[in-house]
Amino acid sequence: MGMKLLKAKVRHLGTEENLKILTRIYEYLKDRLEIRHRTKVKEIIVENQQMKGIVLENDEILFSDHVFIAPGRDGSEWLANLLKEQGLTLTNNQVDIGVRVEVPNTVMTDINEHLYEAKLIYNTPTFNNTVRTFCSNPSGRVVIENHSGVMTVNGHAFKEDYEKQFNTNLALLVSHHFTEPFNEPIQYAKYISRLANMLSNGNVIVQRFGDLKKGRRSTEKRMKKGFIEPTLKTAIPGDLALVLPHRTVTSLIEMIEALDKVSPGFASEHTLLYGVEAKFYSARPKLKNTFETEIKGLYVGGDGAGVTRGLAQASACGVVVARDILKQK
Ligand SMILES: Cc1cc2nc3c(=O)[nH]c(=O)nc-3n(C[C@H](O)[C@H](O)[C@H](O)COP(=O)(O)OP(=O)(O)OC[C@H]3O[C@@H](n4cnc5c(N)ncnc54)[C@H](O)[C@@H]3O)c2cc1C
């Protein structure tokens, strides 16, 4: 059927465990270096292609020959503009746009029990689009992610929720590649996400798969008839076909129907689709294998530089950069 299962090791820590890990990292570091929370970097200072320091939002200047910028997905647009101003070479990655799907755990039992998460890739028959599954959360909850005022959806799972939550959520993402003359993929994805916000009064949309296929919006009444209790209570029932391009919707429908063969029940009319889920990692600068840019001493990494797409990789990226800086000291 043309669906590929990628080999990947997955370890579920749980949202609450992440907080404990971050607290331990903070406790270890806090007396060894200066950490400033809620402090925004505005600009960088470069002289003769050599890093000199950074300027904070309050105009305070911090001097350093080595700077590592990892602003996450939310800061990816800021970083791309910053690097463009410095004349650096940026390549436009794809941008991924899709929905978060929510089904009962019972539909996903085989995958949840044997793999926890299946990383599946599918080339759709009609438009030959690549659609992939991403960030699956057995017994999870769908949440809203606020990208500086643009509301998108995401999902997570608490370890302690395992017996208390009854739905699995996962993202289905359609890769969008752009060619000349357009080179603003982040703006494109944000525009689409804003459209969903506009139609749901600043919120995100939820739609039953059956309604999407019938070409009608979901309403409160139709949602109440559904068999799945949405975990994101604030999502507004609506019509994702008014938000996503026809090609994206068709590819998502084909992916859901293909997944129904892997996990029967996945393409039920009651399956919930939340939109929009978008991954904004986009412009990737030219980098050495140590993540140093064409400017000496300026390193960029993590999700915001289009380098990583997850916690383990983003953390490893930081370790590589730190080791390289230490080598040069
Ligand atoms: C709801 C949710 C669930 C997720 N679940 C998983 C999961 O199960 N597994 C997984 O591997 N990944 C998951 N992820 C993704 C994971 O969180 C990211 O891949 C990872 O955090 C990326 O790390 P990063 O250091 O690149 O960026 P971030 O963790 O986003 O950190 C970037 C930091 O930079 C700050 N910043 C931005 N701009 C500036 C600026 N101008 N000045 C100063 N600071 C700035 C931001 O405020 C932020 O604190 C999830 C993400 C979300 C939102």
The ligand as an ORCA input file, in Angstrom:
! r2SCAN-3c Opt
* xyz 0 1
  C       3.102     20.473     23.170
  C       4.435     19.966     22.651
  C       4.739     18.623     22.774
  C       5.963     18.147     22.329
  N       6.255     16.822     22.503
  C       7.458     16.358     22.160
  C       7.811     15.000     22.388
  O       7.005     14.209     22.908
  N       9.034     14.568     22.016
  C       9.964     15.403     21.443
  O      11.073     14.952     21.155
  N       9.654     16.693     21.190
  C       8.436     17.192     21.538
  N       8.125     18.513     21.308
  C       9.114     19.326     20.579
  C      10.225     19.829     21.501
  O       9.653     20.596     22.541
  C      11.192     20.662     20.680
  O      11.701     19.860     19.610
  C      12.372     21.163     21.509
  O      11.931     21.858     22.659
  C      13.258     22.086     20.675
  O      14.269     22.604     21.473
  P      14.946     23.978     21.126
  O      15.975     24.198     22.200
  O      15.373     24.023     19.715
  O      13.766     25.096     21.254
  P      12.808     25.469     22.470
  O      12.710     24.366     23.472
  O      11.570     25.978     21.837
  O      13.570     26.655     23.201
  C      13.794     27.889     22.563
  C      13.849     28.994     23.625
  O      14.331     30.200     23.020
  C      13.539     31.282     23.491
  N      13.643     32.398     22.530
  C      13.054     32.512     21.311
  N      13.396     33.682     20.737
  C      14.217     34.315     21.620
  C      14.895     35.568     21.616
  N      14.819     36.431     20.597
  N      15.654     35.903     22.716
  C      15.758     35.051     23.772
  N      15.137     33.843     23.830
  C      14.383     33.500     22.763
  C      12.143     30.685     23.605
  O      11.357     31.482     24.464
  C      12.460     29.305     24.182
  O      12.553     29.361     25.588
  C       6.909     19.024     21.720
  C       6.603     20.377     21.577
  C       5.384     20.860     22.044
  C       5.074     22.339     21.896
*
